[in-house]
Amino acid sequence: MAIDPDQENLTEAKALALKLVVALRRTVMKDTHSPKVPPARLSLLPESSLPWVAWILCNRPDAQQLEDETATHLNFFLDILMSSGGFPALINQILEALLIAEDYLNEQAPQLLEH
């Protein structure tokens, strides 16, 4: 979808995804009377799916060969989150957690292989 050569399809997909993200965010925030998101509802925000999107994209069998395509798909997702009034601090926190997890796994890889 994010690399569809037909610009009309890409524009329509982005518009639909944007509507869905805005509607989901509005539903999550509906009963909240402050601009802060209650901690119990953070997992309901569209941003919380970022680790899963990254995992799916990076664990495709052809992910290494199609790095540019993987980056395009991830940018498509992040653009929608950011253009829909997303929570940049939350996105940043999630990305930092992913980097820390990757660093930890890379450090543990030799030990994991020994067992």
Secondary structure as a PSIPRED ss2 file (coil, helix, strand):
# PSIPRED VFORMAT (PSIPRED V4.0)

   1 M C   1.000  0.000  0.000
   2 A C   1.000  0.000  0.000
   3 I C   1.000  0.000  0.000
   4 D C   1.000  0.000  0.000
   5 P C   1.000  0.000  0.000
   6 D C   1.000  0.000  0.000
   7 Q H   0.000  1.000  0.000
   8 E H   0.000  1.000  0.000
   9 N H   0.000  1.000  0.000
  10 L H   0.000  1.000  0.000
  11 T H   0.000  1.000  0.000
  12 E H   0.000  1.000  0.000
  13 A H   0.000  1.000  0.000
  14 K H   0.000  1.000  0.000
  15 A H   0.000  1.000  0.000
  16 L H   0.000  1.000  0.000
  17 A H   0.000  1.000  0.000
  18 L H   0.000  1.000  0.000
  19 K H   0.000  1.000  0.000
  20 L H   0.000  1.000  0.000
  21 V H   0.000  1.000  0.000
  22 V H   0.000  1.000  0.000
  23 A H   0.000  1.000  0.000
  24 L H   0.000  1.000  0.000
  25 R H   0.000  1.000  0.000
  26 R H   0.000  1.000  0.000
  27 T H   0.000  1.000  0.000
  28 V H   0.000  1.000  0.000
  29 M H   0.000  1.000  0.000
  30 K C   1.000  0.000  0.000
  31 D C   1.000  0.000  0.000
  32 T C   1.000  0.000  0.000
  33 H C   1.000  0.000  0.000
  34 S C   1.000  0.000  0.000
  35 P C   1.000  0.000  0.000
  36 K C   1.000  0.000  0.000
  37 V C   1.000  0.000  0.000
  38 P C   1.000  0.000  0.000
  39 P H   0.000  1.000  0.000
  40 A H   0.000  1.000  0.000
  41 R H   0.000  1.000  0.000
  42 L H   0.000  1.000  0.000
  43 S H   0.000  1.000  0.000
  44 L H   0.000  1.000  0.000
  45 L C   1.000  0.000  0.000
  46 P H   0.000  1.000  0.000
  47 E H   0.000  1.000  0.000
  48 S H   0.000  1.000  0.000
  49 S H   0.000  1.000  0.000
  50 L H   0.000  1.000  0.000
  51 P H   0.000  1.000  0.000
  52 W H   0.000  1.000  0.000
  53 V H   0.000  1.000  0.000
  54 A H   0.000  1.000  0.000
  55 W H   0.000  1.000  0.000
  56 I H   0.000  1.000  0.000
  57 L H   0.000  1.000  0.000
  58 C H   0.000  1.000  0.000
  59 N C   1.000  0.000  0.000
  60 R C   1.000  0.000  0.000
  61 P C   1.000  0.000  0.000
  62 D C   1.000  0.000  0.000
  63 A C   1.000  0.000  0.000
  64 Q C   1.000  0.000  0.000
  65 Q C   1.000  0.000  0.000
  66 L C   1.000  0.000  0.000
  67 E H   0.000  1.000  0.000
  68 D H   0.000  1.000  0.000
  69 E H   0.000  1.000  0.000
  70 T H   0.000  1.000  0.000
  71 A H   0.000  1.000  0.000
  72 T H   0.000  1.000  0.000
  73 H H   0.000  1.000  0.000
  74 L H   0.000  1.000  0.000
  75 N H   0.000  1.000  0.000
  76 F H   0.000  1.000  0.000
  77 F H   0.000  1.000  0.000
  78 L H   0.000  1.000  0.000
  79 D H   0.000  1.000  0.000
  80 I H   0.000  1.000  0.000
  81 L H   0.000  1.000  0.000
  82 M H   0.000  1.000  0.000
  83 S H   0.000  1.000  0.000
  84 S C   1.000  0.000  0.000
  85 G C   1.000  0.000  0.000
  86 G C   1.000  0.000  0.000
  87 F C   1.000  0.000  0.000
  88 P H   0.000  1.000  0.000
  89 A H   0.000  1.000  0.000
  90 L H   0.000  1.000  0.000
  91 I H   0.000  1.000  0.000
  92 N H   0.000  1.000  0.000
  93 Q H   0.000  1.000  0.000
  94 I H   0.000  1.000  0.000
  95 L H   0.000  1.000  0.000
  96 E H   0.000  1.000  0.000
  97 A H   0.000  1.000  0.000
  98 L H   0.000  1.000  0.000
  99 L H   0.000  1.000  0.000
 100 I H   0.000  1.000  0.000
 101 A H   0.000  1.000  0.000
 102 E H   0.000  1.000  0.000
 103 D H   0.000  1.000  0.000
 104 Y H   0.000  1.000  0.000
 105 L H   0.000  1.000  0.000
 106 N H   0.000  1.000  0.000
 107 E H   0.000  1.000  0.000
 108 Q H   0.000  1.000  0.000
 109 A H   0.000  1.000  0.000
 110 P H   0.000  1.000  0.000
 111 Q H   0.000  1.000  0.000
 112 L H   0.000  1.000  0.000
 113 L H   0.000  1.000  0.000
 114 E H   0.000  1.000  0.000
 115 H C   1.000  0.000  0.000
